[in-house]
């Protein structure tokens, strides 16, 4: 999930908590696919707090740019 997708969903009205949940689900889904294809399975899942941290960082940057 790219920064632009996160910002688009936020402008549509999603809360930061919902965005973090969506981001975490999509990221972990990609990790599952990578683990099936690769021999090296050291890619780890992210937690809800890590996803929230990433989403909030993107939203704060966007708010600062708008000022």
mmCIF file as gemmi writes it, N, C-alpha and C atoms, coordinates in Angstrom:
data_model
loop_
_atom_site.group_PDB
_atom_site.id
_atom_site.type_symbol
_atom_site.label_atom_id
_atom_site.label_alt_id
_atom_site.label_comp_id
_atom_site.label_asym_id
_atom_site.label_entity_id
_atom_site.label_seq_id
_atom_site.pdbx_PDB_ins_code
_atom_site.Cartn_x
_atom_site.Cartn_y
_atom_site.Cartn_z
_atom_site.occupancy
_atom_site.B_iso_or_equiv
_atom_site.pdbx_formal_charge
_atom_site.auth_seq_id
_atom_site.auth_asym_id
_atom_site.pdbx_PDB_model_num
ATOM 1 N N . UNK Axp A 1 ? 0.855 -1.166 0 1 0 ? 1 A 1
ATOM 2 C CA . UNK Axp A 1 ? 0 0 0 1 0 ? 1 A 1
ATOM 3 C C . UNK Axp A 1 ? 0.902 1.23 0 1 0 ? 1 A 1
ATOM 4 N N . UNK Axp A 2 ? 0.699 2.1 -0.979 1 0 ? 2 A 1
ATOM 5 C CA . UNK Axp A 2 ? 1.556 3.268 -1.118 1 0 ? 2 A 1
ATOM 6 C C . UNK Axp A 2 ? 1.056 4.43 -0.265 1 0 ? 2 A 1
ATOM 7 N N . UNK Axp A 3 ? 1.908 5.433 -0.142 1 0 ? 3 A 1
ATOM 8 C CA . UNK Axp A 3 ? 1.525 6.63 0.612 1 0 ? 3 A 1
ATOM 9 C C . UNK Axp A 3 ? 0.32 7.307 -0.024 1 0 ? 3 A 1
ATOM 10 N N . UNK Axp A 4 ? 0.279 7.311 -1.346 1 0 ? 4 A 1
ATOM 11 C CA . UNK Axp A 4 ? -0.832 7.961 -2.05 1 0 ? 4 A 1
ATOM 12 C C . UNK Axp A 4 ? -2.155 7.248 -1.758 1 0 ? 4 A 1
ATOM 13 N N . UNK Axp A 5 ? -2.127 5.922 -1.721 1 0 ? 5 A 1
ATOM 14 C CA . UNK Axp A 5 ? -3.338 5.168 -1.409 1 0 ? 5 A 1
ATOM 15 C C . UNK Axp A 5 ? -3.818 5.469 0.011 1 0 ? 5 A 1
ATOM 16 N N . UNK Axp A 6 ? -2.892 5.574 0.945 1 0 ? 6 A 1
ATOM 17 C CA . UNK Axp A 6 ? -3.258 5.892 2.333 1 0 ? 6 A 1
ATOM 18 C C . UNK Axp A 6 ? -3.891 7.27 2.402 1 0 ? 6 A 1
ATOM 19 N N . UNK Axp A 7 ? -3.293 8.251 1.722 1 0 ? 7 A 1
ATOM 20 C CA . UNK Axp A 7 ? -3.841 9.609 1.744 1 0 ? 7 A 1
ATOM 21 C C . UNK Axp A 7 ? -5.2 9.685 1.055 1 0 ? 7 A 1
ATOM 22 N N . UNK Axp A 8 ? -5.366 8.942 -0.037 1 0 ? 8 A 1
ATOM 23 C CA . UNK Axp A 8 ? -6.658 8.928 -0.732 1 0 ? 8 A 1
ATOM 24 C C . UNK Axp A 8 ? -7.762 8.383 0.172 1 0 ? 8 A 1
ATOM 25 N N . UNK Axp A 9 ? -7.474 7.296 0.87 1 0 ? 9 A 1
ATOM 26 C CA . UNK Axp A 9 ? -8.468 6.725 1.785 1 0 ? 9 A 1
ATOM 27 C C . UNK Axp A 9 ? -8.757 7.675 2.941 1 0 ? 9 A 1
ATOM 28 N N . UNK Axp A 10 ? -7.729 8.366 3.414 1 0 ? 10 A 1
ATOM 29 C CA . UNK Axp A 10 ? -7.919 9.306 4.525 1 0 ? 10 A 1
ATOM 30 C C . UNK Axp A 10 ? -8.807 10.47 4.089 1 0 ? 10 A 1
ATOM 31 N N . UNK Axp A 11 ? -8.603 10.952 2.873 1 0 ? 11 A 1
ATOM 32 C CA . UNK Axp A 11 ? -9.425 12.056 2.368 1 0 ? 11 A 1
ATOM 33 C C . UNK Axp A 11 ? -10.861 11.599 2.101 1 0 ? 11 A 1
ATOM 34 N N . UNK Axp A 12 ? -11.062 10.303 1.891 1 0 ? 12 A 1
ATOM 35 C CA . UNK Axp A 12 ? -12.411 9.773 1.715 1 0 ? 12 A 1
ATOM 36 C C . UNK Axp A 12 ? -13.164 9.698 3.038 1 0 ? 12 A 1
ATOM 37 N N . UNK Axp A 13 ? -12.443 9.757 4.162 1 0 ? 13 A 1
ATOM 38 C CA . UNK Axp A 13 ? -13.125 9.777 5.447 1 0 ? 13 A 1
ATOM 39 C C . UNK Axp A 13 ? -12.746 8.658 6.401 1 0 ? 13 A 1
ATOM 40 N N . UNK Axp A 14 ? -11.809 7.807 6.026 1 0 ? 14 A 1
ATOM 41 C CA . UNK Axp A 14 ? -11.369 6.752 6.934 1 0 ? 14 A 1
ATOM 42 C C . UNK Axp A 14 ? -10.587 7.365 8.095 1 0 ? 14 A 1
ATOM 43 N N . UNK Axp A 15 ? -10.715 6.768 9.273 1 0 ? 15 A 1
ATOM 44 C CA . UNK Axp A 15 ? -9.945 7.234 10.419 1 0 ? 15 A 1
ATOM 45 C C . UNK Axp A 15 ? -8.548 6.636 10.364 1 0 ? 15 A 1
ATOM 46 N N . UNK Axp A 16 ? -7.648 7.203 11.164 1 0 ? 16 A 1
ATOM 47 C CA . UNK Axp A 16 ? -6.273 6.706 11.169 1 0 ? 16 A 1
ATOM 48 C C . UNK Axp A 16 ? -6.213 5.282 11.702 1 0 ? 16 A 1
ATOM 49 N N . UNK Axp A 17 ? -7.125 4.93 12.6 1 0 ? 17 A 1
ATOM 50 C CA . UNK Axp A 17 ? -7.147 3.58 13.142 1 0 ? 17 A 1
ATOM 51 C C . UNK Axp A 17 ? -7.592 2.565 12.093 1 0 ? 17 A 1
ATOM 52 N N . UNK Axp A 18 ? -8.61 2.938 11.31 1 0 ? 18 A 1
ATOM 53 C CA . UNK Axp A 18 ? -9.057 2.062 10.23 1 0 ? 18 A 1
ATOM 54 C C . UNK Axp A 18 ? -7.978 1.92 9.164 1 0 ? 18 A 1
ATOM 55 N N . UNK Axp A 19 ? -7.293 3.015 8.866 1 0 ? 19 A 1
ATOM 56 C CA . UNK Axp A 19 ? -6.211 2.972 7.882 1 0 ? 19 A 1
ATOM 57 C C . UNK Axp A 19 ? -5.085 2.062 8.352 1 0 ? 19 A 1
ATOM 58 N N . UNK Axp A 20 ? -4.765 2.115 9.635 1 0 ? 20 A 1
ATOM 59 C CA . UNK Axp A 20 ? -3.71 1.257 10.173 1 0 ? 20 A 1
ATOM 60 C C . UNK Axp A 20 ? -4.102 -0.209 10.051 1 0 ? 20 A 1
ATOM 61 N N . UNK Axp A 21 ? -5.359 -0.518 10.309 1 0 ? 21 A 1
ATOM 62 C CA . UNK Axp A 21 ? -5.826 -1.901 10.2 1 0 ? 21 A 1
ATOM 63 C C . UNK Axp A 21 ? -5.745 -2.381 8.749 1 0 ? 21 A 1
ATOM 64 N N . UNK Axp A 22 ? -6.184 -1.543 7.818 1 0 ? 22 A 1
ATOM 65 C CA . UNK Axp A 22 ? -6.13 -1.894 6.397 1 0 ? 22 A 1
ATOM 66 C C . UNK Axp A 22 ? -4.689 -2.075 5.949 1 0 ? 22 A 1
ATOM 67 N N . UNK Axp A 23 ? -3.813 -1.144 6.356 1 0 ? 23 A 1
ATOM 68 C CA . UNK Axp A 23 ? -2.401 -1.221 5.987 1 0 ? 23 A 1
ATOM 69 C C . UNK Axp A 23 ? -1.77 -2.504 6.523 1 0 ? 23 A 1
ATOM 70 N N . UNK Axp A 24 ? -2.053 -2.835 7.768 1 0 ? 24 A 1
ATOM 71 C CA . UNK Axp A 24 ? -1.491 -4.033 8.383 1 0 ? 24 A 1
ATOM 72 C C . UNK Axp A 24 ? -1.967 -5.284 7.655 1 0 ? 24 A 1
ATOM 73 N N . UNK Axp A 25 ? -3.245 -5.353 7.325 1 0 ? 25 A 1
ATOM 74 C CA . UNK Axp A 25 ? -3.779 -6.53 6.642 1 0 ? 25 A 1
ATOM 75 C C . UNK Axp A 25 ? -3.151 -6.703 5.267 1 0 ? 25 A 1
ATOM 76 N N . UNK Axp A 26 ? -3.042 -5.617 4.509 1 0 ? 26 A 1
ATOM 77 C CA . UNK Axp A 26 ? -2.467 -5.709 3.166 1 0 ? 26 A 1
ATOM 78 C C . UNK Axp A 26 ? -0.978 -6.052 3.215 1 0 ? 26 A 1
ATOM 79 N N . UNK Axp A 27 ? -0.261 -5.449 4.142 1 0 ? 27 A 1
ATOM 80 C CA . UNK Axp A 27 ? 1.175 -5.725 4.263 1 0 ? 27 A 1
ATOM 81 C C . UNK Axp A 27 ? 1.4 -7.186 4.634 1 0 ? 27 A 1
ATOM 82 N N . UNK Axp A 28 ? 0.671 -7.664 5.634 1 0 ? 28 A 1
ATOM 83 C CA . UNK Axp A 28 ? 0.854 -9.042 6.08 1 0 ? 28 A 1
ATOM 84 C C . UNK Axp A 28 ? 0.405 -10.043 5.017 1 0 ? 28 A 1
ATOM 85 N N . UNK Axp A 29 ? -0.571 -9.662 4.207 1 0 ? 29 A 1
ATOM 86 C CA . UNK Axp A 29 ? -0.992 -10.521 3.105 1 0 ? 29 A 1
ATOM 87 C C . UNK Axp A 29 ? 0.133 -10.651 2.074 1 0 ? 29 A 1
ATOM 88 N N . UNK Axp A 30 ? 0.822 -9.548 1.8 1 0 ? 30 A 1
ATOM 89 C CA . UNK Axp A 30 ? 1.95 -9.6 0.881 1 0 ? 30 A 1
ATOM 90 C C . UNK Axp A 30 ? 3.085 -10.451 1.452 1 0 ? 30 A 1
ATOM 91 N N . UNK Axp A 31 ? 3.294 -10.375 2.762 1 0 ? 31 A 1
ATOM 92 C CA . UNK Axp A 31 ? 4.335 -11.176 3.402 1 0 ? 31 A 1
ATOM 93 C C . UNK Axp A 31 ? 4.016 -12.667 3.264 1 0 ? 31 A 1
ATOM 94 N N . UNK Axp A 32 ? 2.744 -13.04 3.411 1 0 ? 32 A 1
ATOM 95 C CA . UNK Axp A 32 ? 2.36 -14.439 3.255 1 0 ? 32 A 1
ATOM 96 C C . UNK Axp A 32 ? 2.687 -14.939 1.852 1 0 ? 32 A 1
ATOM 97 N N . UNK Axp A 33 ? 2.419 -14.114 0.856 1 0 ? 33 A 1
ATOM 98 C CA . UNK Axp A 33 ? 2.708 -14.491 -0.531 1 0 ? 33 A 1
ATOM 99 C C . UNK Axp A 33 ? 4.211 -14.634 -0.739 1 0 ? 33 A 1
ATOM 100 N N . UNK Axp A 34 ? 4.987 -13.705 -0.189 1 0 ? 34 A 1
ATOM 101 C CA . UNK Axp A 34 ? 6.445 -13.767 -0.314 1 0 ? 34 A 1
ATOM 102 C C . UNK Axp A 34 ? 6.978 -15.026 0.363 1 0 ? 34 A 1
ATOM 103 N N . UNK Axp A 35 ? 6.432 -15.372 1.508 1 0 ? 35 A 1
ATOM 104 C CA . UNK Axp A 35 ? 6.909 -16.554 2.231 1 0 ? 35 A 1
ATOM 105 C C . UNK Axp A 35 ? 6.627 -17.834 1.457 1 0 ? 35 A 1
ATOM 106 N N . UNK Axp A 36 ? 5.548 -17.853 0.675 1 0 ? 36 A 1
ATOM 107 C CA . UNK Axp A 36 ? 5.244 -19.039 -0.113 1 0 ? 36 A 1
ATOM 108 C C . UNK Axp A 36 ? 6.204 -19.205 -1.289 1 0 ? 36 A 1
ATOM 109 N N . UNK Axp A 37 ? 6.653 -18.08 -1.854 1 0 ? 37 A 1
ATOM 110 C CA . UNK Axp A 37 ? 7.474 -18.126 -3.049 1 0 ? 37 A 1
ATOM 111 C C . UNK Axp A 37 ? 8.966 -18.233 -2.766 1 0 ? 37 A 1
ATOM 112 N N . UNK Axp A 38 ? 9.427 -17.737 -1.671 1 0 ? 38 A 1
ATOM 113 C CA . UNK Axp A 38 ? 10.865 -17.631 -1.415 1 0 ? 38 A 1
ATOM 114 C C . UNK Axp A 38 ? 11.373 -18.771 -0.551 1 0 ? 38 A 1
ATOM 115 N N . UNK Axp A 39 ? 12.646 -19.064 -0.726 1 0 ? 39 A 1
ATOM 116 C CA . UNK Axp A 39 ? 13.3 -20 0.178 1 0 ? 39 A 1
ATOM 117 C C . UNK Axp A 39 ? 13.649 -19.295 1.48 1 0 ? 39 A 1
ATOM 118 N N . UNK Axp A 40 ? 14.043 -18.023 1.369 1 0 ? 40 A 1
ATOM 119 C CA . UNK Axp A 40 ? 14.409 -17.234 2.537 1 0 ? 40 A 1
ATOM 120 C C . UNK Axp A 40 ? 13.143 -16.625 3.134 1 0 ? 40 A 1
ATOM 121 N N . UNK Axp A 41 ? 12.718 -17.128 4.246 1 0 ? 41 A 1
ATOM 122 C CA . UNK Axp A 41 ? 11.434 -16.715 4.824 1 0 ? 41 A 1
ATOM 123 C C . UNK Axp A 41 ? 11.613 -15.808 6.039 1 0 ? 41 A 1
ATOM 124 N N . UNK Axp A 42 ? 12.581 -14.922 5.998 1 0 ? 42 A 1
ATOM 125 C CA . UNK Axp A 42 ? 12.867 -14.077 7.153 1 0 ? 42 A 1
ATOM 126 C C . UNK Axp A 42 ? 12.125 -12.749 7.114 1 0 ? 42 A 1
ATOM 127 N N . UNK Axp A 43 ? 11.16 -12.614 6.225 1 0 ? 43 A 1
ATOM 128 C CA . UNK Axp A 43 ? 10.329 -11.412 6.203 1 0 ? 43 A 1
ATOM 129 C C . UNK Axp A 43 ? 9.305 -11.58 7.317 1 0 ? 43 A 1
ATOM 130 N N . UNK Axp A 44 ? 9.174 -10.563 8.169 1 0 ? 44 A 1
ATOM 131 C CA . UNK Axp A 44 ? 8.293 -10.722 9.323 1 0 ? 44 A 1
ATOM 132 C C . UNK Axp A 44 ? 7.008 -9.911 9.158 1 0 ? 44 A 1
ATOM 133 N N . UNK Axp A 45 ? 5.985 -10.319 9.871 1 0 ? 45 A 1
ATOM 134 C CA . UNK Axp A 45 ? 4.721 -9.599 9.9 1 0 ? 45 A 1
ATOM 135 C C . UNK Axp A 45 ? 4.878 -8.333 10.735 1 0 ? 45 A 1
ATOM 136 N N . UNK Axp A 46 ? 4.027 -7.338 10.48 1 0 ? 46 A 1
ATOM 137 C CA . UNK Axp A 46 ? 4.045 -6.137 11.302 1 0 ? 46 A 1
ATOM 138 C C . UNK Axp A 46 ? 2.859 -6.172 12.257 1 0 ? 46 A 1
ATOM 139 N N . UNK Axp A 47 ? 3.002 -5.474 13.371 1 0 ? 47 A 1
ATOM 140 C CA . UNK Axp A 47 ? 1.937 -5.404 14.36 1 0 ? 47 A 1
ATOM 141 C C . UNK Axp A 47 ? 1.056 -4.197 14.076 1 0 ? 47 A 1
ATOM 142 N N . UNK Axp A 48 ? -0.044 -4.115 14.795 1 0 ? 48 A 1
ATOM 143 C CA . UNK Axp A 48 ? -0.974 -3.003 14.639 1 0 ? 48 A 1
ATOM 144 C C . UNK Axp A 48 ? -0.299 -1.682 15.002 1 0 ? 48 A 1
ATOM 145 N N . UNK Axp A 49 ? 0.513 -1.693 16.043 1 0 ? 49 A 1
ATOM 146 C CA . UNK Axp A 49 ? 1.195 -0.462 16.464 1 0 ? 49 A 1
ATOM 147 C C . UNK Axp A 49 ? 2.185 0.011 15.408 1 0 ? 49 A 1
ATOM 148 N N . UNK Axp A 50 ? 2.889 -0.916 14.772 1 0 ? 50 A 1
ATOM 149 C CA . UNK Axp A 50 ? 3.824 -0.54 13.713 1 0 ? 50 A 1
ATOM 150 C C . UNK Axp A 50 ? 3.076 0.044 12.512 1 0 ? 50 A 1
ATOM 151 N N . UNK Axp A 51 ? 1.939 -0.544 12.185 1 0 ? 51 A 1
ATOM 152 C CA . UNK Axp A 51 ? 1.137 -0.031 11.082 1 0 ? 51 A 1
ATOM 153 C C . UNK Axp A 51 ? 0.593 1.354 11.417 1 0 ? 51 A 1
ATOM 154 N N . UNK Axp A 52 ? 0.133 1.549 12.646 1 0 ? 52 A 1
ATOM 155 C CA . UNK Axp A 52 ? -0.378 2.845 13.075 1 0 ? 52 A 1
ATOM 156 C C . UNK Axp A 52 ? 0.722 3.895 13.031 1 0 ? 52 A 1
ATOM 157 N N . UNK Axp A 53 ? 1.924 3.532 13.422 1 0 ? 53 A 1
ATOM 158 C CA . UNK Axp A 53 ? 3.06 4.445 13.385 1 0 ? 53 A 1
ATOM 159 C C . UNK Axp A 53 ? 3.319 4.914 11.952 1 0 ? 53 A 1
ATOM 160 N N . UNK Axp A 54 ? 3.318 3.987 11.013 1 0 ? 54 A 1
ATOM 161 C CA . UNK Axp A 54 ? 3.568 4.337 9.607 1 0 ? 54 A 1
ATOM 162 C C . UNK Axp A 54 ? 2.471 5.239 9.064 1 0 ? 54 A 1
ATOM 163 N N . UNK Axp A 55 ? 1.21 4.907 9.335 1 0 ? 55 A 1
ATOM 164 C CA . UNK Axp A 55 ? 0.082 5.696 8.832 1 0 ? 55 A 1
ATOM 165 C C . UNK Axp A 55 ? 0.109 7.098 9.423 1 0 ? 55 A 1
ATOM 166 N N . UNK Axp A 56 ? 0.343 7.205 10.722 1 0 ? 56 A 1
ATOM 167 C CA . UNK Axp A 56 ? 0.373 8.527 11.354 1 0 ? 56 A 1
ATOM 168 C C . UNK Axp A 56 ? 1.506 9.383 10.805 1 0 ? 56 A 1
ATOM 169 N N . UNK Axp A 57 ? 2.656 8.786 10.534 1 0 ? 57 A 1
ATOM 170 C CA . UNK Axp A 57 ? 3.783 9.528 9.967 1 0 ? 57 A 1
ATOM 171 C C . UNK Axp A 57 ? 3.415 10.115 8.592 1 0 ? 57 A 1
ATOM 172 N N . UNK Axp A 58 ? 2.732 9.331 7.78 1 0 ? 58 A 1
ATOM 173 C CA . UNK Axp A 58 ? 2.315 9.8 6.456 1 0 ? 58 A 1
ATOM 174 C C . UNK Axp A 58 ? 1.297 10.924 6.583 1 0 ? 58 A 1
ATOM 175 N N . UNK Axp A 59 ? 0.338 10.77 7.503 1 0 ? 59 A 1
ATOM 176 C CA . UNK Axp A 59 ? -0.702 11.795 7.676 1 0 ? 59 A 1
ATOM 177 C C . UNK Axp A 59 ? -0.121 13.098 8.214 1 0 ? 59 A 1
ATOM 178 N N . UNK Axp A 60 ? 0.824 13.018 9.135 1 0 ? 60 A 1
ATOM 179 C CA . UNK Axp A 60 ? 1.446 14.225 9.696 1 0 ? 60 A 1
ATOM 180 C C . UNK Axp A 60 ? 2.221 14.972 8.615 1 0 ? 60 A 1
ATOM 181 N N . UNK Axp A 61 ? 2.939 14.234 7.766 1 0 ? 61 A 1
ATOM 182 C CA . UNK Axp A 61 ? 3.665 14.876 6.666 1 0 ? 61 A 1
ATOM 183 C C . UNK Axp A 61 ? 2.712 15.598 5.732 1 0 ? 61 A 1
ATOM 184 N N . UNK Axp A 62 ? 1.559 14.983 5.449 1 0 ? 62 A 1
ATOM 185 C CA . UNK Axp A 62 ? 0.572 15.601 4.574 1 0 ? 62 A 1
ATOM 186 C C . UNK Axp A 62 ? -0.016 16.859 5.201 1 0 ? 62 A 1
ATOM 187 N N . UNK Axp A 63 ? -0.293 16.822 6.488 1 0 ? 63 A 1
ATOM 188 C CA . UNK Axp A 63 ? -0.843 17.992 7.176 1 0 ? 63 A 1
ATOM 189 C C . UNK Axp A 63 ? 0.164 19.133 7.188 1 0 ? 63 A 1
ATOM 190 N N . UNK Axp A 64 ? 1.445 18.819 7.399 1 0 ? 64 A 1
ATOM 191 C CA . UNK Axp A 64 ? 2.48 19.858 7.396 1 0 ? 64 A 1
ATOM 192 C C . UNK Axp A 64 ? 2.622 20.501 6.028 1 0 ? 64 A 1
ATOM 193 N N . UNK Axp A 65 ? 2.512 19.71 4.972 1 0 ? 65 A 1
ATOM 194 C CA . UNK Axp A 65 ? 2.62 20.245 3.609 1 0 ? 65 A 1
ATOM 195 C C . UNK Axp A 65 ? 1.464 21.182 3.267 1 0 ? 65 A 1
ATOM 196 N N . UNK Axp A 66 ? 0.299 20.912 3.82 1 0 ? 66 A 1
ATOM 197 C CA . UNK Axp A 66 ? -0.881 21.733 3.516 1 0 ? 66 A 1
ATOM 198 C C . UNK Axp A 66 ? -0.852 23.082 4.208 1 0 ? 66 A 1
ATOM 199 N N . UNK Axp A 67 ? -0.056 23.227 5.246 1 0 ? 67 A 1
ATOM 200 C CA . UNK Axp A 67 ? -0.007 24.509 5.975 1 0 ? 67 A 1
ATOM 201 C C . UNK Axp A 67 ? 0.78 25.532 5.237 1 0 ? 67 A 1
